[in-house]
Amino acid sequence: MRLLWLVLVIAMVLSVGFNVQRAVPRAPDLAASATAMPSPSAVASGPPAKDLLLQAIGDHRVVLLGELHGTQETPALAGQLAAHFAATHRPALLGLEIARNEQDDVDRYLASDGGAEAQASLLAGEHWSPPHDGRDSQAMLELIEEVRQLRASGADVRIIYFDAHDAEMNLRNRRMADALRAAAVRSPGAILLVLTGNVHAMTHRPPGGLYGEDGKPIEAPMTAGRYLSNLDPVSVDIDAASGEYWACLSYGQCNRQAVRSRTTQARAVLEKEVPTESAWDYSLVLPRFHASTPAVAAQADALAPTAH
């Protein structure tokens, strides 16, 4: 039933461009017992999420962090990874699912002092305007600011906007992959960290089968992760046991959405997936998501006069 649900929702999601949360409960990964979910006591004393991600990354040069848009946690994790590689003096590229035609905007901000004027100029871009689908959150703005600060301290880290949101979905995913591949080729010594919707991050064909209205089997739509197969990417589906995220369930209908509850856990848990049962290489389940509101709204609230 979990596989059928996943396949049906993937087909819907790829047609409209949203990300997807897994059904719960998840079946245990018996074929990967070495990395299966530990006992509650082991979870409570386990390593932090960033260290688990570094385990999954290993020697891979292209890392696809599949997120539910609109959380505080996933942009923060991306920032922690960027800071880690900066500390080890390894060049890093951070790919963000933002339209490529706004690259100049972020480049100017990264070269700025990060002050109010520079921030207002960045937020004036189309990406930060409605509909607010979670990719324009305050947490994403803070991630960009973190990269600016890393660069100001001398780190070799850059932001790459790679989205092609004006294209049909299959073409959009191909163009996403093309932009990321081109960035990797231009910087052969850099690690490429990509924060994107979890469907775009899929590196394997979704499990199960898809069928057309006539009942005949059809091929699953391609994703950016699958188009990047020649670069041997590693994909991680990042989810949470509880909490909220900010997303659009239909065009323009954007708000806080509840996470499908799982068993309560105290620490992050990493699980290696079986390719025949998952479209990702790993899953990372955090204890809780906290929704991150649109950056423009958060900035407006910060500037609003305090009532006396």
C-alpha positions in Angstrom: 0.0 0.0 0.0 2.9 2.4 0.8 4.4 1.9 -2.6 1.1 2.4 -4.4 0.5 5.6 -2.5 3.9 6.8 -3.3 3.6 6.1 -7.0 0.2 7.8 -7.3 1.3 10.9 -5.5 4.5 11.1 -7.4 2.5 11.1 -10.7 0.4 14.0 -9.3 3.3 15.9 -7.9 5.3 15.8 -11.1 2.4 17.1 -13.0 2.0 20.2 -10.8 5.5 20.7 -9.4 5.0 20.2 -5.7 7.0 18.0 -3.3 5.7 15.0 -1.5 5.7 13.6 2.0 6.0 9.8 2.4 3.2 7.7 3.8 3.6 6.4 7.3 4.4 4.1 8.9 7.4 3.1 6.8 8.4 -0.5 6.4 11.7 -1.5 8.1 14.7 -1.9 5.8 15.7 -5.5 6.6 18.2 -5.6 3.8 20.2 -2.8 5.3 20.2 -3.8 8.9 23.5 -2.1 9.5 21.9 1.3 9.0 18.3 0.4 10.0 16.4 2.6 12.5 18.0 2.1 16.0 16.2 1.6 19.3 14.8 4.6 21.1 17.7 4.6 23.5 20.2 4.6 20.6 18.3 7.4 18.9 18.5 9.5 22.0 22.3 9.3 22.1 22.9 9.3 18.3 24.9 11.7 16.3 23.5 15.1 15.0 21.8 15.3 11.7 24.7 17.0 10.0 27.1 14.2 10.9 24.6 11.6 9.6 24.4 13.4 6.3 28.2 13.4 6.1 28.1 9.6 6.5 25.6 9.4 3.6 27.7 11.7 1.5 30.9 9.7 1.8 33.0 10.2 -1.3 30.1 11.5 -3.5 30.7 14.8 -5.1 27.0 15.6 -6.0 24.6 15.6 -3.0 20.8 15.9 -3.5 19.1 17.0 -0.3 15.4 16.3 -1.0 13.2 18.5 1.2 9.7 19.4 2.0 9.8 23.1 1.2 9.2 25.6 3.9 10.9 24.3 7.0 13.5 25.8 9.3 15.5 22.6 9.5 16.5 21.7 5.9 18.0 25.1 4.9 19.8 25.1 8.3 21.3 21.6 7.5 22.4 22.8 4.1 24.1 25.7 5.8 25.9 23.4 8.3 27.2 21.3 5.4 28.5 24.3 3.6 30.2 25.5 6.7 31.7 22.1 7.2 33.3 22.0 3.8 34.4 25.6 4.2 36.2 24.6 7.4 38.0 21.8 5.6 39.0 24.2 2.8 37.1 22.3 0.2 35.3 24.5 -2.5 31.5 24.1 -2.3 28.6 24.9 -4.6 25.2 25.3 -3.0 22.4 24.7 -5.5 19.1 26.3 -4.7 15.8 25.7 -6.4 15.4 29.3 -7.6 15.0 30.5 -11.2 18.3 30.9 -13.0 17.4 34.3 -14.3 17.7 35.7 -10.8 21.3 34.6 -10.4 22.6 38.1 -10.7 20.4 39.1 -7.7 22.0 36.6 -5.4 25.5 37.3 -6.7 25.1 41.0 -5.9 23.9 40.1 -2.4 26.8 37.8 -1.8 29.2 40.6 -2.7 27.4 43.1 -0.5 27.6 44.0 3.2 24.4 42.1 3.9 22.8 45.3 5.2 19.1 46.4 5.0 19.5 47.9 1.5 21.2 44.9 0.1 18.6 42.6 1.6 15.7 44.7 0.4 17.1 44.6 -3.2 17.4 40.8 -3.0 13.8 40.4 -1.7 12.5 42.6 -4.5 13.1 39.8 -7.0 10.3 37.7 -8.4 11.2 34.6 -6.4 10.3 36.3 -3.1 6.8 37.4 -4.3 3.6 35.3 -4.1 2.7 32.5 -4.3 4.9 31.7 -1.3 5.5 28.0 -1.7 8.2 27.6 1.0 11.2 28.1 -1.3 11.2 31.8 -0.4 11.1 31.3 3.3 12.9 33.2 6.0 15.1 30.1 6.5 16.2 30.3 2.9 17.1 34.0 3.3 19.1 33.1 6.4 20.9 30.3 4.4 21.9 32.8 1.7 23.1 35.2 4.4 25.1 32.4 6.0 26.9 31.8 2.7 27.6 35.5 2.3 29.2 35.5 5.7 31.3 32.4 4.9 32.5 34.1 1.7 33.3 37.2 3.6 35.5 35.1 5.9 37.4 33.8 2.8 35.6 30.5 2.2 35.3 29.3 -1.4 31.5 28.7 -1.4 29.1 29.9 -4.1 25.3 29.7 -4.7 23.9 28.4 -7.9 20.3 29.0 -8.9 19.2 26.2 -11.1 15.4 26.1 -11.5 13.6 26.4 -14.8 10.1 26.9 -13.5 8.7 28.1 -16.8 9.1 24.7 -18.4 6.9 21.5 -18.7 7.8 19.2 -15.8 9.9 16.7 -17.6 11.7 19.4 -19.4 12.0 21.4 -16.2 13.8 18.5 -14.5 16.2 18.1 -17.5 17.0 21.8 -17.5 17.6 21.6 -13.7 20.0 18.8 -14.2 21.7 20.5 -17.1 22.3 23.6 -15.0 23.7 21.6 -12.1 25.9 19.5 -14.4 27.3 22.6 -16.0 28.1 24.1 -12.6 29.9 20.8 -11.6 31.9 20.8 -14.8 33.0 24.5 -14.3 34.2 23.7 -10.7 35.7 20.1 -10.9 37.2 20.3 -7.4 34.0 21.5 -5.6 31.4 19.5 -3.9 27.9 20.3 -5.2 25.2 20.4 -2.4 21.7 20.7 -3.9 18.7 21.7 -1.8 15.6 20.9 -3.8 12.1 19.4 -3.5 12.3 15.7 -2.7 10.7 14.6 -6.0 13.4 16.4 -8.0 16.0 14.7 -5.8 14.9 11.2 -6.7 17.9 9.2 -8.1 15.9 6.0 -8.8 12.8 5.1 -10.7 9.9 5.3 -8.2 8.9 1.8 -7.1 5.8 0.1 -8.4 4.1 0.8 -11.7 2.3 3.7 -13.4 -0.6 3.2 -15.7 -2.4 5.4 -18.2 -6.2 6.0 -18.4 -6.3 3.0 -20.8 -4.8 0.7 -18.3 -1.5 0.3 -20.1 1.8 0.7 -18.2 3.6 4.0 -18.7 7.2 5.1 -17.8 7.6 7.1 -14.7 8.4 10.7 -15.3 12.1 11.6 -15.1 13.6 13.7 -12.3 16.6 16.0 -12.0 18.3 13.3 -9.9 17.8 10.6 -12.5 19.1 12.9 -15.3 22.2 13.4 -13.2 23.0 9.7 -13.0 26.3 10.0 -14.9 27.6 12.1 -12.0 26.9 9.4 -9.4 24.8 11.6 -7.1 23.7 10.5 -3.7 20.1 11.5 -2.7 18.7 11.9 0.8 15.0 12.3 1.4 14.7 14.5 4.5 11.5 14.2 6.6 10.4 14.6 10.2 8.5 12.6 12.8 6.2 15.5 13.6 5.7 19.3 13.2 4.8 21.6 10.3 6.1 22.9 7.0 5.0 25.8 4.8 3.8 24.8 1.3 1.1 25.2 -1.3 -1.4 22.3 -1.7 -2.8 24.1 -4.7 -1.8 27.2 -6.6 -2.0 30.2 -4.4 -3.2 28.2 -1.4 -0.1 28.4 0.7 0.1 28.0 4.5 1.4 25.8 7.3 0.9 22.1 6.7 1.0 19.4 9.3 3.6 16.6 9.0 2.1 13.1 9.0 2.9 11.9 12.5 5.3 9.1 13.1 6.6 7.4 16.3 8.1 10.1 18.5 11.9 10.2 18.4 14.4 12.3 20.1 17.2 12.5 17.5 17.7 12.3 13.8 17.8 8.8 12.2 19.5 7.9 8.9 18.5 4.9 7.0 20.0 3.4 3.8 17.3 2.6 1.3 16.9 -0.4 -0.9 16.8 0.8 -4.6 13.8 -1.5 -5.4 11.8 0.0 -2.5 12.7 3.7 -2.7 13.4 6.4 -5.2 16.2 7.8 -2.9 19.5 6.4 -1.6 18.9 7.4 2.0 16.2 8.8 4.2 16.9 11.1 7.1 14.1 11.5 9.6 14.4 14.5 12.0 12.5 14.7 15.3 10.4 17.7 14.2 9.9 20.3 11.5 9.2 23.9 12.2 7.5 25.9 9.5 9.4 28.8 8.1 7.2 31.7 6.9 7.8 33.7 3.7 10.9 36.0 4.1 9.0 39.1 3.0 6.4 38.6 5.7 9.0 37.9 8.3 11.0 41.0 7.3 7.8 43.2 7.4 7.0 41.9 10.9 10.5 42.7 12.0 10.2 46.3 10.8 6.6 46.9 12.1 6.4 49.4 15.0 6.0 47.8 18.4 2.7 48.6 20.1 2.9 50.5 23.3 
